[in-house]
Amino acid sequence: MSRFFLDVHALQTVPPSNLNRDDTGAPKTAIYGGVPRARVSSQAWKRATRTYFGDEHLLEPSELGVRTKKIVEAVAERITALDSSLSSDAAVLCADEVVKAAGLKTEVPKRKADAAKDSGATPAPEAKYLVFLSARQLDGLARLAVDGAADITAFLKDKTNKAQAKEIADSRHSVDIALFGRMVADAADFNVDAAVQVAHAISVHRVDIESDYYTAVDDENTEEETGAGMIGTVDFNSATLYRYAALGVHQLAANLGQGLRPDEPRTEPVRRAVEAFVHSFVASLPTGKINTFGHHTLPDAVVVKLRTTRPISFVAAFEEPIRGDQGGHVRDASDRLAAYIPDIERAYGDQESTQTWVLRVGPNTLKLADLATESDTLGELVAAVGRAVAERLDKPA
């Protein structure tokens, strides 16, 4: 399959907020173009994107995975559902053995072991690290464990059965594993190369951190008792952010394999995954301190490009920070992008093989309309991108 990529760019303004904190509780920052910028880490926005899949029902549960240390418990629950005659302890034992047969290391955490001394209960082991498995991989491991439940240890000593456990855990990946990858440090053959790269979102302008001094009143205070029940400070900033993600469609197709459902074209799972990712990346939002700030915003503008050349970020358009002398940043940021994109595409792109879509709101983003035919809604944009991806997948290499 020929290599081709999907680039997703967004300008998004957030009001006073603290989307992503550092170790001191302050909003994360970065120096770019010689000045401090607001920053939201790639990990924060990837997490928001991944949870959006399920929260908004963009994908079915069977197409998603779970990332947890409690992998033994997750498999044990499925074992019990398949064979209710097994006791909970037997299900946990079978689950632990099949998880270890798949190549993952487990142990009983010290906190659980100490608690079990008093209660007498048998605690479930946990993986030594976060493990990302798809719903179908968990189901497959549970079915294998039930097949050997009569003597699970002897069953998994058989090389064929042990190999099957490893194959189950490393095939039929969920969409989120195929997109964001999987890494297990001590089991390199268990790793999945991510199809998506997400940049740290940074502000297009200089940003300084501010602090909010707050007080809380004790509702039961009498009139004689003056003063606040609690005082404190919370740091925040506000910014117009440039966001960027690159999706290797060829890598996504390889990770998904033949598909998530039987009897469907090989292009269908890739199309669904691409549409879910574009929708989720655009519409998701990190929730740090959201109850405090209520920073519910959506992008002012989105530009999506499908290209055969390597991915291209447009962040250099903002290496010189936008000053915002007129009191805003969105118009200048949109104008910068509208001027920069044609220049870099002329120099490095392949105009014949590159497709572009634009979604924007408001008069401040008007110049971006010249880049491509506009989509009226996010749904329209997502559907158009999905169709284009499926058409390219159908073309012979």
Protein Blocks (a to p, Z undefined) as FASTA:
>chain_A
ZZdddddddddddddddfbacfkopacdddeehiacddddfklmmmmmmmmmmmnopacf
klpccddfklmmmmmmmmmmmmmmbcfklmmmmmmmmmmmnopacdddfklmmmmmmnop
acddddfbdcdddfklmmmmmmmmmmmmmmmmlmmmpmklmmmmmmmmmgoiafklmmno
padfklmklpccdfbdcdddddfbdcdddddddddddfkbcfklgcjfbdcddddddddd
dddddddfklmmmmnonojbehiafklmmmmmmmmmmmmmmmgccfehklmnopaccdfb
dcddddfbdcddfklmmmpaceklnopaklmmmmmmmmmmmmmmmmmmcfklpccdddde
djklmmmmmmpccdfbfklmmmmmmmmmmmmmmpcZZ
